Amino acid sequence: MKVRRATFGDLPDVVRIERASFAGKGCSVTTFLAHVLRDRKGLLVGEDDTGRVIGYALARVGLRWLGVRRGGVTSIAVDPQHRRRGIGRALMAAALEHLRSQGVAEADLEVSVANRAAQSLYEAFGFVQCQLLPHYYGPNADGIKMALNMRDATISGRAAGARGAQRSSSS
Ligand SMILES: CC(C)(COP(=O)(O)OP(=O)(O)OC[C@H]1O[C@@H](n2cnc3c(N)ncnc32)[C@H](O)[C@@H]1OP(=O)(O)O)[C@@H](O)C(=O)NCCC(=O)NCCS
């Protein structure tokens, strides 16, 4: 598989994967569109050898505050049929690389306390849990804020390399 920058034509596939992954509780197509219009390099897609889009990551470059540029990963998901093959790791690596290229020094994200798969993925890149977010995803559905000092980031996901995932030069 390879990771590349998304085009407008990828948005239907991104929304398909988002819906299959978050059961309608994730980002809307408008959110994705707004991100792509604001930052053409912030939405990344993973595609298989046939060119089919099988995952995406949405990176957000935020404002500079007290001399520190902040950012984060707003959403990441892999087609349920293609999970546990290193695609999420490759997408996360590309998203963090984008944030770093934009001067982001501190990144954060939110994840459900119940989502051990995603937490494990983020921890592999150096994210640490920093705040409990009660009812963040609804009643009795707590979230966790995780943060990463980009200096401490493990940018090149180890399993992505081990599994032969390729990075596209266009990403
Ligand atoms: C989280 C998600 C993106 C991971 O994508 P993936 O392609 O399956 O992940 P990878 O194969 O690259 O796995 C990378 C690491 O993530 C962790 N991981 C992924 N799936 C896991 C699972 N089911 N259980 C535990 N750890 C898991 C592991 O640390 C794994 O490394 P390992 O294979 O060396 O153990 C995917 O499960 C997904 O799309 N989930 C639904 C959407 C979602 O929850 N997004 C995050 C919202 S905050």
PDBQT file of the ligand as one rigid body, heavy atoms in Angstrom, charges set to zero:
ROOT
HETATM    1  C1  LIG A 201      -7.259   2.491  15.144  1.00  0.00    +0.000 C 
HETATM    2  C2  LIG A 201      -7.093   2.014  13.694  1.00  0.00    +0.000 C 
HETATM    3  C3  LIG A 201      -6.957   3.249  12.786  1.00  0.00    +0.000 C 
HETATM    4  C4  LIG A 201      -5.798   1.194  13.580  1.00  0.00    +0.000 C 
HETATM    5  O1  LIG A 201      -5.578   0.894  12.214  1.00  0.00    +0.000 OA
HETATM    6  P1  LIG A 201      -4.878  -0.482  11.767  1.00  0.00    +0.000 P 
HETATM    7  O2  LIG A 201      -4.484  -0.334  10.350  1.00  0.00    +0.000 OA
HETATM    8  O3  LIG A 201      -5.731  -1.636  12.094  1.00  0.00    +0.000 OA
HETATM    9  O4  LIG A 201      -3.598  -0.478  12.726  1.00  0.00    +0.000 OA
HETATM   10  P2  LIG A 201      -2.182  -1.132  12.440  1.00  0.00    +0.000 P 
HETATM   11  O5  LIG A 201      -2.331  -2.476  11.809  1.00  0.00    +0.000 OA
HETATM   12  O6  LIG A 201      -1.330  -0.154  11.727  1.00  0.00    +0.000 OA
HETATM   13  O7  LIG A 201      -1.647  -1.342  13.933  1.00  0.00    +0.000 OA
HETATM   14  C5  LIG A 201      -0.675  -0.470  14.487  1.00  0.00    +0.000 C 
HETATM   15  C6  LIG A 201      -0.702  -0.642  15.996  1.00  0.00    +0.000 C 
HETATM   16  O8  LIG A 201      -1.953  -0.189  16.515  1.00  0.00    +0.000 OA
HETATM   17  C7  LIG A 201      -2.339  -1.015  17.610  1.00  0.00    +0.000 C 
HETATM   18  N1  LIG A 201      -3.565  -1.743  17.271  1.00  0.00    +0.000 N 
HETATM   19  C8  LIG A 201      -4.226  -1.699  16.099  1.00  0.00    +0.000 A 
HETATM   20  N2  LIG A 201      -5.348  -2.460  16.177  1.00  0.00    +0.000 NA
HETATM   21  C9  LIG A 201      -5.382  -2.964  17.420  1.00  0.00    +0.000 A 
HETATM   22  C10 LIG A 201      -6.290  -3.800  18.108  1.00  0.00    +0.000 A 
HETATM   23  N3  LIG A 201      -7.408  -4.280  17.517  1.00  0.00    +0.000 N 
HETATM   24  N4  LIG A 201      -6.031  -4.098  19.393  1.00  0.00    +0.000 NA
HETATM   25  C11 LIG A 201      -4.932  -3.642  20.012  1.00  0.00    +0.000 A 
HETATM   26  N5  LIG A 201      -4.008  -2.849  19.405  1.00  0.00    +0.000 NA
HETATM   27  C12 LIG A 201      -4.246  -2.501  18.123  1.00  0.00    +0.000 A 
HETATM   28  C13 LIG A 201      -1.190  -1.977  17.842  1.00  0.00    +0.000 C 
HETATM   29  O9  LIG A 201      -0.265  -1.345  18.705  1.00  0.00    +0.000 OA
HETATM   30  C14 LIG A 201      -0.607  -2.076  16.461  1.00  0.00    +0.000 C 
HETATM   31  O10 LIG A 201       0.733  -2.487  16.463  1.00  0.00    +0.000 OA
HETATM   32  P3  LIG A 201       1.067  -4.060  16.340  1.00  0.00    +0.000 P 
HETATM   33  O11 LIG A 201       0.336  -4.566  15.142  1.00  0.00    +0.000 OA
HETATM   34  O12 LIG A 201       2.551  -4.061  16.192  1.00  0.00    +0.000 OA
HETATM   35  O13 LIG A 201       0.554  -4.683  17.600  1.00  0.00    +0.000 OA
HETATM   36  C15 LIG A 201      -8.267   1.093  13.261  1.00  0.00    +0.000 C 
HETATM   37  O14 LIG A 201      -8.483   0.119  14.251  1.00  0.00    +0.000 OA
HETATM   38  C16 LIG A 201      -9.571   1.838  13.022  1.00  0.00    +0.000 C 
HETATM   39  O15 LIG A 201      -9.827   2.358  11.939  1.00  0.00    +0.000 OA
HETATM   40  N6  LIG A 201     -10.432   1.877  14.046  1.00  0.00    +0.000 N 
HETATM   41  C17 LIG A 201     -11.751   2.518  13.923  1.00  0.00    +0.000 C 
HETATM   42  C18 LIG A 201     -11.625   4.012  13.863  1.00  0.00    +0.000 C 
HETATM   43  C19 LIG A 201     -10.949   4.546  15.099  1.00  0.00    +0.000 C 
HETATM   44  O16 LIG A 201     -11.210   4.092  16.217  1.00  0.00    +0.000 OA
HETATM   45  N7  LIG A 201     -10.096   5.577  14.902  1.00  0.00    +0.000 N 
HETATM   46  C20 LIG A 201      -9.436   6.252  16.002  1.00  0.00    +0.000 C 
HETATM   47  C21 LIG A 201     -10.342   7.279  16.591  1.00  0.00    +0.000 C 
HETATM   48  S1  LIG A 201      -9.593   8.135  17.943  1.00  0.00    +0.000 SA
ENDROOT
TORSDOF 0
